[in-house]
Amino acid sequence: MKKMIETVVMFCRDCDKETEFYPYWKTRCVECQKAKQRRFNKANPDSQKAKNHNRRAYELALPDTLKHKEWTSIQARFGGTCAFTESTNVSLEHPIPLCWGRMGNEVGNVIPMDKSLNMSKGKKNLFDWYEENEHRLDSTKVDNVIYYLAEANRLTVDEYIDFLLWCDDNRRTPEEAEAATMSCIEEWKAAEGRR
């Protein structure tokens, strides 16, 4: 039997229109709440990016924990530019793509990347993509990215490289990701006999 949710009649604090509200809502009507959200999204595009990527990760049964402040902090870590170039036209990049069914939208798997570079990488292995674009990229910046990702995942650089390659070789379906009982790093350590 479906439980009925009671509503209360109140005046919207923004437009003064009398309307029904669910008890858990504030005192703003649907139209005013949507308008407020649109204004926030326009003023905070990075928040919307993090939210959209969290939704994608959730749909693939992957971790979806990235917060707006964390994404902003990661961008600041790379000086507000692409992690590989000086471009300020960046988007959120997953070094371990969500479609692999490994990792997700979390601090240890996001970096800012120039939009055109991000399009060229797609779902490729980061190292294969780098070899194809080596002539366009600063190797010092690439080393910095790998060091950052290793540190963010509490791994050494060599461990992170092994982990990324293992993720590429052991991709999962959303059903397999949902059934997983341990994190990807824990699963990798167990498979490799590491502690």
N, C-alpha and C positions, 0 to 999 in steps of 0.2 A: 504494500500500500504506500503510495507516494505521500510524503509529508508536505503539507501546505505551508508555505512561508507567508507569514502575515506582513502586511504593508501598513504604513502609516501615512496620513496626508499631512503635508507640510508645505511651506513656501521655500522655493529655491533661494539661496542667499545671494546668487548672482543676478538672476533675472526677475525675482519676485513672483514667479509663476507658481500657482498652487498645483502640486502634483503628488503622486504616491511615491514613497521611498521604501526600500527594504531597510530593516533596522540596522544592518551593518554598513549602509551607505552613510556618507556625510550628509550635509544638507545642500547638495547641489543636484539639479536635475540631469538627466541623461545627456541632453544637448549641451549643457554648460560643462559637464564633466568631459565630454568628448572634445569640446573646444579647448578646454584647459590642457588636455593631453596633447592635442595637436600643437599648441603653443610651446609646450615643454619639449616635444620631439624636435621642433624646428630650432629651438634655442640650444638643444643638447644632442646633436647628431651622433656623438660617440656613445651616448646612452642607448640610443636606438640600435646602433650597430651591435653592441654587446647583447641587447635583448633579442635581436633577430638571430644572432648566432647561437644563443642559448636555446632558442626555440628549435632551431635545426638540430642541435645536439640532442635535445630531449626527444625529438621525433625519431632519432636513430638509437635511442636507449644509451646514450653516452653522457658522461658528466657534463652538467650545464651550470657551472658555478661562477663563471666570470661576472664580476660586478663592474659597473660603470667606473668606479674609482680605481679599480685594479687596472682596467684597460687604459685609463688616463695615466696612471703611474708607469705602465709599460711603455707608453708613447714617450713620456718624459725621460725614461731610462735611455731611449735612443735619440734624445734631443728633439723630439717632435717631428723627426724625419723618418724616411724608410730605413729599415735596419741594414740594408745593403747599399743604398745610394744616398744622395743628399735631397732627394725629392720630398716635397711636403704634401704631395697628392697621394696620400696613403689609404690603404684599407687594411682590415684585420685579416691576417694570414695564419693558417694552421699548418705548421711544418709537418705534422702528422695529420694528413687530411681526414676530415670527419668520415668520408666515404670508406675509409679503411676499417672502420669499426673499432678503432683503437684511440685511446685518449679522448678528448672532447673539447668543449669550449671552456678551458680552464687556464689558469696563469701559466702553467708549464707547457702550454701548447699554442700560444698566440704571440705574434710579433707584428709590428707595423711594416707593411711592404708597399712599395709603389704599385699603384693599381695596374699598370701595364705589365709589370713583372709578375704580379699576382696572377693575372690572366694567363701569362705564359707558363707559370708553374702548374696551375690547375691541381690535378690529383697525383702529380708525379712525385717520386722520391726526391727529397731535397737535394741529395748529393748528385743524382742523375741530372736534375735540373741545373744545378750549379755547373756541372761539366759542360752542358750545352751553352751556358751563358757566361762562362769564365772571363771572356774578353770584355764583358760589360761591367763586371763587378770587381770591387776592391777586396782582395783576399784577406786583408786585415779585418775588414768589416765582417766578412763571412766567419772568420775565426771568432770574432766577438759575439756573433749570433750563437754559434755552437756553444761557446763558453757560457753565455747567458742561459740558454736552454738547459744545459747540463746542471747549472747551479739552481735554476728554478725547479728542477726535478730531483734535486739532491743526489746527483750522480756525478761521476768524473766525466771528463770530455770523452774519453775512450768508451766508458759505459754508455753514455748517451748515444754515441754513434752506433754501437752494437744494438742498443735498444731500438733506435729508429729503423735500422735494417731488419731487425726481428719483427717489428710491427708490419713492415712492408711484406715480409714473407709469410706472416700469420694474420692476414686480414680476417675480419669477422662480419657476419651478417647482423642486422639489428636484433634478430632473435638470439643469436649467440651472445651478443653484447648484453642483452637483457638478462640472460641466464647466468652470466658471469658472477662469481662469488668473491673475486678479489680484483684489485686494481690492475691495470695493464702492467705497471712496473713490477708489482708483486708476482704476477703471472710470468713475466719475462724472467725474473730472478729465479723463480721455481723451475722454469723450463731449462734455464742455463746452469742450474745448480749453484746459484750465487746466494749470498746472505744479505 
